Amino acid sequence: MMELEIDSIRVSLLNYQRVVILKEKDADRYLPIWIGPSEADAIAIKLQDVSVPRPLTHDLLHNVLGELGAQIKHILVSGLDHETFFAKIEVSFGDRKIQIDSRPSDALALAVRARVPIFAEETVLAKAGVKLDQNAEGAIIGDESAGGGSERQSPVAPEELEKMSAFSDFIENLDLGDIGEQGEKPKGQGSD
């Protein structure tokens, strides 16, 4: 598992969809995940410490878990299948730990409320992680190594590139020169 942080939330000028940009904590690798406008707002509101008159759904879930004595430990972007990301929320309740399946956007909205770490499986980053190629002034989607090892992966098949075309189009039109300026990082993000 690799630790990530929310770098920013952006709007694609191609289709006006929201994308949350996660950045690997100790590397220059990014993970863009398309999310809905409501979830983007829920994440942004908490990141910017905007107070709302009534609790949002993610506030409600966070409060219910707290009142029941459960504690959110971390969230994990656990899988990627046919351009759909999957996540798990790890919760402890006394001596018991459980993982709850979730959409990444909901898990991220909870993570910023609970101020817990965000992780991604290396296999997810190997498929959809984006590294900026400073020399070619472009982006490299995916990883050159399988699972972070030294073995080289075979070149990406044209069918796989076609599947990732939505990300490719977005990344190619993304201006990362101002990265970090649009989204405020969560204050005190870490374990409770």
N, C-alpha and C positions, 0 to 999 in steps of 0.2 A: 504494500500500500504506500502511496505517495501522498504527502500532505499538500493541500492546495489552499489558496485563499481567494476570496472574491476580489477580482481586480476592478471590474466595472460591469455595468449593464448598458447595453447599447441598442440602438434601433437601426435595423437594416434599411438603407435608403432604397433598396431594390423592392422590398415587399412590406416594409413597415412592421416586421415582426421583431420581437425582442430577443436578444441573445445575452446570456450571462457569460462573462469571460472569467474563467477560473485560471489562476496562475499557479504553477508549481512553486512551492515555497522557496526551494533552494536552487532553482534552475530557470532558464528562460524558455519554458514550455508552457503553452496555454491550452485550455480545454474550453472551446465554445459550445454552449448547450442552448438550443432554442427553447424559449419558455413563453408562456402566455402572458398577456398584458397584466392580468390581475396578480399573478405570481410575481412578475417583475416589480409591480408597485409595492407588493407586500415586502419584498426584499429591500427595495430602495428606501421605503419609509423607515424601516428599522435601521438601515445603514446610516441614514441621515438624521437619526434621532428626531423624526417628526412625530409629534404626539397626535393621536387620533381620538375623537370623542368617545368612541366605543371600540371594544376589542375586535380585531379582525379574526378570521377563522384560525390563522396560525397562532395568534395570541391565545385564543380559546384553548387550542390543543396543548400549548405549552403550559398554560395555567392549570388545566385539568391534570396533566401528568404530574405537575408539581404538587397539587393538592392531594393526589393519591400516593405521594411519597416516592414517585419514580424520578429518575434523573437521566436526562439525555447525555450520553457520553461522547458520541461523535456521529457523523453521518459519513456514508461511503457511497460514492458513485461506483456501483458494483458491476455493471454490465452495459453492453452496447450490442443490440441485435436489430438488423434491418433499419438503421438510422434512429432507433429508439433507445434512449438511455434509461437505465434502471438504477435505483438507489435503495439503500437500507439505512434505517435510523436505529442505532444501537442504544438501548435503554436499559438501565439497571434498576432493579426493584429489590432492595435488600441484597441478598446473596445471589439473586437470579439475574442473568443477563439475557435479553431477548433482542432479536433483530426484526424490525418491522419493515416490510416492503413499502416503497414509496416512489412517487415521481421525484426526480432530482429537484425540481423547482420547489415542491413542498418541503422536501428535506432541507434545502438551502434556507428557506424562509424560517424553518425551525432552528437551524444552526445559528443564524444571526441573532435570534431571540435568546437562545440558551447560551450563546457565546462559547460554542464547542468547536473542536477541530473538524475540518472537512478533508476527507481522503478520497482517493480514486485508486481503483485497481490498476496495476501497471498495464494489464492487457487492454484496458479502456484507453489509457494514454497512448499506448502503442498504435492503436487503430485511429484515434481521432485527435490526438494531441498535435499542436501546431508549434513549430519552432520557427522563429524568424531567421531567415537567411540574410545576414547583414551584407554579405558580399554581392549576392544576386538581387538584393532589394526585393525579396519575395518571401514566401512562406513555404515551409515544408510540412505537409500533413502526414501524420503517422511517425513511426520511429524507425531508425535503421536497425535497431537491435530488438530481438524478441525477448520480452520479459526483462529488459535491462541487462541482459548478458552480452557476451561478445559475438554470438552467432549472428550472421547476416540473414535478414529475411529476403525472400525472393521478391522481385519487383512487384509492385501493386498491379493487379490485373485490371484491364480496361473496364470490366464490369463493376469492380469495386470502386474505381474512380467515378464511374457514372452514379453509383449509389451515394457517394459523398459529394455530388455536384452542388448541392445546396450549400454545404459548408465551404466548398472551394470558391463558389461565386462570392459568398460573403467575405471570405478571407482575402480574396484578391482585391476587393473594393474597400477593405478596412484600412483606415488611417490610424496606425498605431503610434504615430508620432506624439500624440497627446495622451498616451495610455497612463492611467492613474489620475488624471486631472478631472475626469468626469465622474468617477465613482469614489466615494469616501470609503476607506477601509474601516471595518468594524473595530470599535474601540475595545481593547482588552480581550480580543478573541483568543481563546485558549481553553484549557480545561477548567471546569468549575471548582 
